[in-house]
Amino acid sequence: MVYLAADNDISHAALVDIDEMEEVGSSYNVNIVVQAEFSSVQTDGGAAPTIRGRVMHDARPGVIGPWHEEIGNRDMTDPVTLTEFITWAAENYPADRYALVLWSHGSGWKEYTASFIAPKGMFIDYTSAGRSVMMTIGELARAVRESGIVFDIINFDACLMGMYEVAYEFRGAADHLVFSEGLYPSYGDSYDTILRELVNSPSMDGSRLAKTITGKCREFYEQIGLDGLVMTKSAVDMSGIDRFHAGMCELAERLCDCMDTEQARIEDARDAAVCFEYPENRDLGSFLNELALLTSEPDVRLMSEDLRKALSRIVICNEIYGMDRADEISGMSIYFPDQHQAAEDDLSRYAELACNRSPGTTWGNLVSMILSESKTLDDWEYILAGTDSIVEPE
């Protein structure tokens, strides 16, 4: 299943990706089922507002074959639209294994920082929702769950989705996630080479398909070879995400406990870690390595090292092209801003994420504490449920 929300400024790239899918087309054992929407401004009025169907082989570049039907103008940022597409696809093309590609603009869990646009999450639909609305990560995960399908793999063909926060939001919704920590080039995934592998080996499991996607994408960008072109693409085995999350909460609690002596070292580790286009997104493995090197607390060092090893186990494939400090990039980032990188309402929205609604101390507590002027967790309480603000305790 491919949910392709391209009624926006990257509509032309969506048409190229449809061409790549048509180069292969569906087979007896593999159904390539698409719902796509385009911008008539970006595509010279040549595409229907929203189309849906089973992709068949078509060798004509720039022309969408007759396999699709027009279904009117759909709001691709509406969670109901996504759920309805998944349900329709599963009912009309039942399968032993399911993969879902989510294609559009993405911003991880938080908002774009450009002055003309301030949505958060994923998908932009100029016609139906304008430039300032996206589906939030929570809405996106719920839309997938409400379909009743647990996917073998969910692949985000979008920017900035490769985050701990995103992965935990999708626990139970997929066996594997594939995503990018940084900006992802508009060329997108290499659909022709990926689908050719799948059609030739239709029995491949989610792990093998995840590795195929990441590997073929790296090969694709190596072949393009443009100066300044960078990409990251990683795959996560979601069977270990709950245990990893528990470890992150334990580390956050310990760091909060030793804030009086360790705050400067924690901040130094944060600042030394690899960051991405949103500088508050730090590579998680890079941060854990820096923390292990800088902390004066032996147990913090051990916890950091253990978590770094655990991260390397759940990230089953990590492909990088053109990035500086590539050997430090682990395949998953985390939100860890400094005082200048947290917008006014970021922390209140951060508290709403699933990873910050667990009982006890979470990463959100640590971020809140680091950014506050206080040195103790009791002085500032990070409210994790039923509120949209950080409040000073009475």
N, C-alpha and C positions, 0 to 999 in steps of 0.2 A: 504494500500500500504506500502510495506517495501522496502526501498532502502538500500541495505546492501553492503557497500564497504569494503571488507575484503581481498583484495590482499595486505596483509601487515603482521605484526608480531602478530596480534590477529585473524588470520584466523581460528584457532582451535575453538575459542569462537563462531565464526559465525556458524560453523557447529553444535555446541551444541544448539544454538538458533533455527536453522532450525529444529533440532530434536524436540524441544519444540513446535514449530508451528505445526509440523506433528502429535504430540500427540493429538491435537485437530482437525486440518484440517478445511477446509471451509465447510460451511453449505448452506442450501437453501437461508438463509437470510444474511449470512456473507461471503464475498469473501476475502480470505487472498491472496493477490497478491504480489509476490516477484520478484525483480531483485537483483541478488547476484553475487559477484565475489570473488574468493578465491585465496590464494597463494598456488601453487603446492608445494613449498618448505615447507611451514608450515603444509600442509595437506597430505604429502606423495604422492603427485601427484594424489590423489583420487577424485578431484573435477574438473568440467569443468571450463574454464576461466571465462565465464559469463553465468549465467542461468536466465531464466525467466519463470514464470508460476503461476498458481493458486494452492496453497498448498492444498494437500489432505491428509487425514489420512494415516499414515504409522508408524507402531510400531517398525521398525527395527532401533536400535540406530546406529548412525554413517554412515547411508546410506541414501542418498537423493532419495526419491521416484521417480517414473516415470512420475510425474505430470509436470515436467519442460522440456523446450527445451533449447538447446544451441544456443546462438546468437553471437558467436565469442568473440573476446577480445574487450571490451569496456573500454574507459577511464572514470572511475567513478568519476574523479575530474573535468570533463568537464561539465559545466552547461547545455550544449545541451543534454548530455546523461540523466541527471535528468529530464529535461523537456519532453524529448521524452518518458521516462518511464511513467511519470505521465499521459501524453496524451494517450499512448497506454492502460494503465490500465483503465482509465476512459471510453475510447471508447469500450473496450472489456468487461468491467465489470461495467456498469453504476450503480449508487447507489443513494439513497436518502441522505446518509451521507458519508463523506469521511474522513479518517484519514491517516496521512502519518508518517511513522517511518523513521528517518534518522539515520543510524547505521554506525559508524566508529570511528576513532580517531577524537577528537575535541579539540579546544584550545580557545574557545570563539572568540573574535574578533582579537586576536593578535597571535604572532608567538610562536612556541615551543622554549624553551631556551636551550635544550640539544645541545651539540656541533655538533652532527652528523646530525642534522635536523633543518631546519629553515623555515617551512611553516607556514601559518596562516589560520585560519578558520576551515574547516572540510573536511574529506575524504582524505585518502592516498591510492594510487594505485602504488605499486612498479613497475609493469610491464609496464604500459602505461605512467606514469608520474614521477616515481622515488620517492625518499624520500623527496625531497625538494619542492614539489608542493602540495598545497591544494586549494580547492575552497574557495574563500574569502566569508565572511558573506554577503557582498553586492551581489556577484555573486549568492550565494545560494538563497537569498531571491528573486532575479530577476528570477532565473530559476523556482522557484515555481510559481511566479505570471504569468509568460509567459505561463504556462499551462492553465490558465483561470479558475482554480479550487480554490475556497476559502474553505479551509479545516475546518471541525469542530474541528480538533485537529492536531497539529504537535508535535510529540514526538521525542526528541533528545536522542537517546541511545548512549551517547558519554560523554566525559569529558568536564567540564568547560564551558558549553554553557549557564548556568543559569545567564545571565547578562542583566542588563538594556539595554545595547547597542544592544544586540542580539534581545531582545523583541521588541524594537522600530523598528529595521530593518524589522521585519516581520509584522508590522501593516498592516491590510487589507488583509493579506495572510491566516490568520487562526483565528478562534474564540477563541482558547485556545492553549497555548504552554505548554509543559512539558519538563523539563530539569534539569540538575544538576549543582549546583554552583561549586563543587569541582571535583577532580578526581573520575571517576565512575568505579567501579570494572569491570574486564573483563568478569565476569559472566553475566553482562548486565541485561536487564529486565527479569522478570519472565513471559515469553511469554505463557507458558501453562496455568498458573492460570489466567492471564489477558484475554486470548482469550476464555477460558472456560466461564468466566463471560459474555463476549460479545456475544458468541454464545447462551448462555442461556437467555440473555436479549438483543436481537438485536435492540430493539427500544431505547436503552439508548442514551441520548443526549451527546454532547461533554463534558459538565461539569461533568456528572457522569462518563464517560469513563476516563477523566483526573484524577479524584479522585480514580478510580479503579486502574489505572496504578501506581500512587504514593503509594497507600496503599498496593497493592500486592507486589511491589518491596521491601518496608520496611519489610513486613512479610517474604519475601524470604531471605533477608539478616539476619534477626533475627534467622531464622531456620538454616542457615549456621553457624553462631555464631563463626567465626574464630577470634582469637585475632588479633587486629590491623586492622580489616576490617571496613571501614567507608563508608558511602554513604549519599548523600542528593538527594532528588528528589522532585521537587515542580511543581505546576501547576498554570498558570496565565490566568486570564480572560482578554482577549485582548480588550474587549469593553471599558476598562478604561485606556488604555495605552496612548492615546493622551492627556487626561486630566492630567495624572500623569506626562507625559513628560513636559507639560506646567508648572506644579508646580516645577519640577526640574530646569527648565530654570529660573524661578522666584527666586528660592533659589540661584542659581549660580550668577545671577545678583546682588542680595543683598550682597552675600559674597564678590564679587569683589568690590562693593562699599565701604565696611567696612574693606578692607584688611589691611589698616594702623594700625587699632587697634585690629583686630581679627585674623590675620594670624597665630600667635602662637597657638591660641585656635583651629583654624580649623585643623592645622597640628596635634595637640595633639589628637583631635577627630579621625582623620584619623588613626593615629598610634595605638589608643586604640581599634579600631574596629576589629572584627573578620576578619581574612584573610584566603586565601586558598593556594593551591599549587603554584600558581602565587601570591606572597605576595602583589603585586599591585592590585589584585582583592580583594576589601573590601566588606564584607557583607553590603548591603545598609541600611537595617534596623538597624544594629548595629551602623553604622556610624551616622545615624540620631539621634539615642538615645544618643550617646556620644556628638554630637554637641549640642543637647538640654540641656545637663547637663553642658557643659563647656562654652558656649557662654555668653558674658556679654550683648548682645543685645537682648532685650525682643522680638522684632519682629522676629529675627532669631530663637529664641527658639520656638515661636509659629509656624513659618513656618516649622521647623523641626518636631515638634510634629504632625502637620497636615499631612505632607507628610508620616510620619511613619504610621499614621492611614490609609491614602490612599493606601499605600503599602500593608497593611494587608487586605484591601478589594479586591485588584486585585489578590493577591496570595491566591487562594481559597483552596489550600492544600499544606502542607509543611512537608514532611516526612524526618526524620533524624535518622541515626543509627551510633553509635560509635564515634561521633564527640565530642570533648571538646567544652564547652560553647554552647551547643546545644540550650539552651533557648534563646540565642541571635541571632540565625541564622534565617533570615527572608524569605529565598526562592529566593532572587535575589541579585546578587553582582553588583559592579560598579568598573570601572577602576579609581584608585586614587593613583598614585605612589608617592614615595618620590624621592629625588634627585638621589638616587642610583638605582632606579628600572625602570627608563625610558631609554630604548635603544635609540640609536642615531636617528633612524627614526620613533620611536613610535608615537610622537606627530603629525608628518605630516600625517601618515596613520590614526591616530585617527580622524583627521579633516575630513577625507573622509566619515566617517560613517553618516548615516541619522540623528542620534540624534544631530550631530554637524553641520548640514547644515540648521537648522531652522533659521529664521530671529531673530536678536537680540542676546543676550547673551545665551550661552549654557554651558553645563558642561565642554566642551572642553576649553572654555575660562578660566574657573576657574582653571583647571588643568595646563594649560599653564602659567597662572599668578603665581600660587603657585610655579612652578618650575623655573620661571625666577628670576633674581636678582632684577627686578623692583618691585615697590609697586603699580603702577597704571596700569589700563587696557590700557590706551592710549599709554603707553610706548612700549608695545608689542601687536601687533595685530595678533590674531589667524585667519588665512585666511580659510574660511569655504567652498569656492567653487572655482574651476578653478585653483588650485595650489596644489603642493605636499610638501610645505615647510612652515615653520614659518619664517616670515620676519620682520626685524626691520623697522618701519615706517620712511619715509623720514622726 
